[in-house]
């Protein structure tokens, strides 16, 4: 069996569909058909996916994890491991070493809750839930889409895709990226009333819930977030529970108020989506200010030392164009570091840089490694190597590279900005990317 915490003990709400994790894209439950955790956890689609994993088969919707593991990279499935007692552990990175003694999320034994004959997991087995309320967001980032950002909707409001957009299948500009059906009804969010119902169901039926993760849109921009935290504080397991959420940390919010809402829980973590270095931050994360980001981090730290602040980088080809500045900027913020890979859309895959600029990229990587040696951020080298291992192991696609060039041109036009004003080592000349 390919054990997976998310498949056996997870629920993920994402823009009108419900799955076991953020990456599972096949065995979905439509939110309009069922949205309470007790109605979803052992849905036929969930059981079917578990059955396939039990038989050592990756379900169709688990393609991204399968691809990562095929090239020897760390997949989301492997974020959690099984120990000898069939309990799930999340390894913590200490320097270049992985500590498997920390991060115990499963004292009751998740595998004991799983029935391999029916492929049901008892309600006591729910460990992790991720919730996206809506796409309401104050940013319009270049690796995002209208499904996850209302800022994208405003950008594309007056834009009509042309023949080249369709020829290159630029899903973000066509409005089809991250869609799970042709029906816009599948893109609905979670209202405040529904959020309260979900919380009540979790409180009444899932006693061993340990980790709740929130994603956006932008949580600090959404009215559902704080009331949901307040209601979840009533869960009988709240004092053992970890709350984490993703945020650009650039919204207009009160740091004292945020800290108060996180106090009732055992642990809290804020994954601050930075994604770009200071030099091209406002280009890539349209609507954001690097200075405001840094100030918000400093202000929060002054009043709350308990919350884990982790800056995250979702690596795309854009990040590889200035990887030294990206890492230098992250380290300057003084937080722990985490990374993930843009695999969808394929035309933003970070490995694409290796098609035309392999030698230059390897030089940038080596230069960045020397930079990391000067800092004492424990897990930065691990996650940097995670990115490097991916781009060196993935076979880039030339058509996807051409798609990126067209996407860059069109996004600059729509966003009313110029790539050449923000990047130092690369420039666009006659619609081609060249090393400066």
Buried (B, 14 or more C-beta within 10 A) or exposed (E): EBBBBBBBBBBBBBBBBBBBBBBBBBBBBBBEEEBBBBEBBBBEBBBEBBBBBBEEEBBEBBBBBBBBBEBEBBBBBBBBBBEEEEBBBBBBBEEEEBEEEEBEBBEEBBBBBBBEEEBBBBBBBBBBBBBBBBBBBBBBBBBBBBBBBBBBBEBBEEEEEEEEBEEBBBBBBBBBBBBBEEEEEBBBBBEBEBBBBBBBBBBEBBBBBBBBBBBBBBBBBBEBBBBBBBBBBEBEBBEBBBBBBBBBBBBEBEBEEBBBBBEBBEBBBBBBBBBBBBBBBBBBBBBBEBEBBBEBBEEBBEEBEEBBBBBBBBBBBBBBBBBBBBBBBBBBBBBBBBBBBBBBBBBBBBBBBBBBBEEBBBEBBEEBBEBBEEBEBBBBBBBBBBBBBBBBBBEBBEEBBBBBBBBBBBBBEBEEBEBEEBBEBBEBEEEEBEEE
